[in-house]
Amino acid sequence: MFKNIITKQEQEALTPDEVLKDLMQGNKRFTSDECHSRDDNAMKVSATGGQYPKAIVLSCVDSRVPVETVLDQGIGDIFVARVAGNFENTDILGSMEYACKVAGSKLVFVLGHESCGAVSAACDGVELGNITHLLGNIKPAVKAVETEGKRDSSNKDFVHKVVEKNVELTMDRVREKSPILRSMEEQGEIKIVGGVYSLQTGEVVLLS
């Protein structure tokens, strides 16, 4: 099945729930090796007339998590913001506000992943150049997770729980720091959701 670039009319007709369902179905196609066929050359040309993405995804920079690929999305389908550890900052919040309030996206999706190097480094208290400041954004999740074992990257269960908590806290801070996005969510114009990608299976699991 060939997919074309999303139009303004198609974007406007979508609900946040429909967009989330579409992304999760895309991930299912990815894990089943049944991704849509796309004519990228034709989509590049049609994209010059404007963009109407369905969602903005905040992901880690990890090269093993190519966002459009694992969600089976093409040119013009989604905005993607990336930073090691998939946390929000002022610039990313501004990008999210642009995506939703200006460009019409219906979903903010915070996407973490298993075996995250940034999360592992935060668990280990790594200090190195500008990485020290970056990891400070993940430290609240490290502190918030309780464990009976070691509180470092040698404890894989601890790291996974911190990955999940980091997604949850990022979602909370998006709502807290962006009155625009919080209001849009309260009015049902958008949804703010989170999930974790499995490097093992390729599956995205939504967090409740």
C-alpha positions as CSV (number, residue, x, y, z in Angstrom):
1,M,0.0,0.0,0.0
2,F,1.5,3.3,-1.1
3,K,1.2,6.3,1.3
4,N,1.1,9.9,0.3
5,I,2.0,13.0,2.3
6,I,-0.7,14.1,4.8
7,T,-2.8,17.0,3.8
8,K,-4.2,19.9,5.9
9,Q,-7.7,18.5,5.5
10,E,-6.6,15.1,6.7
11,Q,-4.7,16.5,9.6
12,E,-7.6,18.7,10.8
13,A,-10.0,15.7,10.6
14,L,-7.8,13.6,13.0
15,T,-8.4,13.3,16.7
16,P,-5.6,12.8,19.2
17,D,-6.8,9.2,19.8
18,E,-6.8,8.5,16.1
19,V,-3.2,9.8,15.8
20,L,-2.0,7.7,18.7
21,K,-3.7,4.6,17.2
22,D,-2.1,5.4,13.9
23,L,1.4,5.5,15.4
24,M,0.9,2.4,17.4
25,Q,-0.4,0.6,14.3
26,G,2.7,1.8,12.4
27,N,4.9,0.3,15.1
28,K,3.0,-3.0,14.8
29,R,3.6,-2.9,11.0
30,F,7.3,-2.3,11.8
31,T,7.6,-5.3,14.1
32,S,5.7,-7.4,11.6
33,D,7.9,-6.3,8.7
34,E,4.8,-5.0,6.9
35,C,5.7,-1.3,6.6
36,H,3.9,0.8,4.0
37,S,5.5,1.4,0.7
38,R,6.2,5.1,-0.1
39,D,7.3,7.0,-3.1
40,D,9.8,9.3,-1.4
41,N,10.6,11.3,-4.5
42,A,6.9,12.1,-5.1
43,M,6.5,12.9,-1.4
44,K,9.5,15.3,-1.4
45,V,7.8,17.2,-4.2
46,S,4.4,17.4,-2.6
47,A,5.9,18.4,0.7
48,T,7.1,21.7,-0.8
49,G,3.5,22.9,-0.6
50,G,3.5,22.9,3.2
51,Q,3.6,20.5,6.1
52,Y,0.8,19.2,8.3
53,P,2.3,16.6,10.7
54,K,0.0,14.5,13.0
55,A,2.3,14.5,16.0
56,I,5.6,15.6,17.6
57,V,7.8,12.9,19.1
58,L,10.4,13.6,21.6
59,S,13.0,10.9,21.3
60,C,16.6,10.1,22.5
61,V,19.4,10.7,19.9
62,D,20.2,6.9,20.1
63,S,21.0,5.7,16.6
64,R,19.2,2.5,17.2
65,V,15.8,4.3,17.5
66,P,15.1,5.8,14.1
67,V,11.7,7.3,15.0
68,E,10.0,7.5,11.6
69,T,11.1,4.0,10.8
70,V,9.9,2.3,14.0
71,L,6.6,4.1,13.8
72,D,6.3,3.5,10.0
73,Q,5.9,7.2,9.2
74,G,7.0,9.0,6.1
75,I,8.0,12.5,4.9
76,G,5.7,15.1,6.4
77,D,3.9,12.8,8.9
78,I,5.5,13.7,12.2
79,F,7.8,16.2,13.8
80,V,10.7,14.7,15.7
81,A,12.8,16.4,18.5
82,R,15.8,14.5,19.7
83,V,18.1,14.9,22.7
84,A,20.1,12.3,24.6
85,G,17.8,11.1,27.4
86,N,14.6,12.5,25.7
87,F,13.9,15.2,28.3
88,E,12.3,18.6,27.7
89,N,14.0,22.0,27.7
90,T,12.9,25.5,26.7
91,D,13.8,25.0,23.0
92,I,12.1,21.7,22.8
93,L,9.0,23.0,24.6
94,G,8.9,25.8,22.0
95,S,9.1,23.3,19.3
96,M,6.3,21.3,20.8
97,E,4.2,24.5,21.1
98,Y,4.9,25.3,17.4
99,A,4.0,21.8,16.3
100,C,0.7,21.8,18.1
101,K,-0.5,25.3,18.4
102,V,0.8,26.6,15.1
103,A,1.2,23.6,12.8
104,G,-1.8,21.6,14.0
105,S,-0.3,18.4,15.4
106,K,-2.6,16.4,17.7
107,L,-0.2,14.5,19.8
108,V,2.9,15.0,21.9
109,F,4.7,11.6,22.3
110,V,7.7,11.3,24.7
111,L,9.5,8.2,23.6
112,G,12.2,6.6,25.8
113,H,14.0,3.3,25.0
114,E,15.5,0.4,26.9
115,S,19.3,0.3,27.6
116,C,19.5,4.1,27.3
117,G,23.1,5.2,27.5
118,A,22.2,8.7,28.9
119,V,20.0,7.2,31.6
120,S,22.7,4.7,32.5
121,A,25.3,7.5,32.7
122,A,22.9,9.5,35.0
123,C,22.5,6.4,37.2
124,D,26.4,6.2,37.4
125,G,26.8,9.9,38.2
126,V,29.0,10.5,35.1
127,E,30.6,13.9,34.9
128,L,32.2,15.0,31.6
129,G,32.1,18.4,29.9
130,N,28.7,19.5,28.8
131,I,27.4,15.9,29.4
132,T,27.3,16.7,33.1
133,H,24.7,19.4,32.6
134,L,22.7,17.2,30.2
135,L,22.6,14.3,32.7
136,G,21.3,16.7,35.4
137,N,18.0,16.7,33.5
138,I,17.7,12.9,34.1
139,K,18.8,12.9,37.7
140,P,15.2,13.6,39.1
141,A,14.1,10.2,37.6
142,V,17.1,8.5,39.1
143,K,16.3,9.9,42.6
144,A,12.6,9.0,42.2
145,V,13.1,5.3,41.6
146,E,13.4,2.9,44.5
147,T,15.3,-0.4,44.3
148,E,16.6,-3.1,46.5
149,G,19.7,-3.6,44.4
150,K,22.5,-1.3,43.3
151,R,21.6,2.2,42.2
152,D,23.9,2.1,39.1
153,S,23.9,0.8,35.5
154,S,24.9,-2.7,36.7
155,N,21.3,-3.1,37.9
156,K,19.4,-3.5,34.6
157,D,16.0,-3.5,36.3
158,F,16.9,-0.2,38.0
159,V,18.0,1.4,34.7
160,H,14.7,0.3,33.0
161,K,12.6,1.7,35.8
162,V,14.5,5.0,35.5
163,V,13.9,5.0,31.8
164,E,10.2,4.7,32.4
165,K,10.2,7.3,35.2
166,N,12.2,9.7,33.1
167,V,9.4,9.5,30.4
168,E,6.8,10.1,33.0
169,L,8.5,13.1,34.6
170,T,9.2,14.6,31.2
171,M,5.5,14.4,30.4
172,D,4.7,16.0,33.8
173,R,7.2,18.9,33.2
174,V,5.8,19.5,29.7
175,R,2.4,20.1,31.2
176,E,3.9,22.2,34.0
177,K,6.2,24.4,31.9
178,S,3.9,24.9,28.9
179,P,0.5,26.5,29.7
180,I,-0.2,26.4,26.0
181,L,0.1,22.6,25.8
182,R,-1.6,22.0,29.1
183,S,-4.6,24.0,28.0
184,M,-4.7,22.3,24.7
185,E,-4.7,18.9,26.4
186,E,-7.4,20.0,28.9
187,Q,-9.6,21.1,26.0
188,G,-9.1,17.8,24.2
189,E,-7.2,19.4,21.3
190,I,-4.1,17.3,21.9
191,K,-2.9,14.4,24.0
192,I,0.5,14.1,25.8
193,V,1.6,10.5,26.0
194,G,4.7,8.4,26.7
195,G,6.1,5.1,25.8
196,V,9.3,3.0,25.8
197,Y,10.9,1.3,22.8
198,S,12.4,-2.1,23.1
199,L,15.7,-2.6,21.3
200,Q,15.1,-6.4,21.5
201,T,11.7,-6.6,19.8
202,G,11.2,-3.2,18.2
203,E,7.9,-2.7,20.1
204,V,6.8,0.5,21.6
205,V,4.9,0.0,24.9
206,L,2.7,2.8,26.1
207,L,3.0,4.0,29.7
208,S,-0.3,4.3,31.5
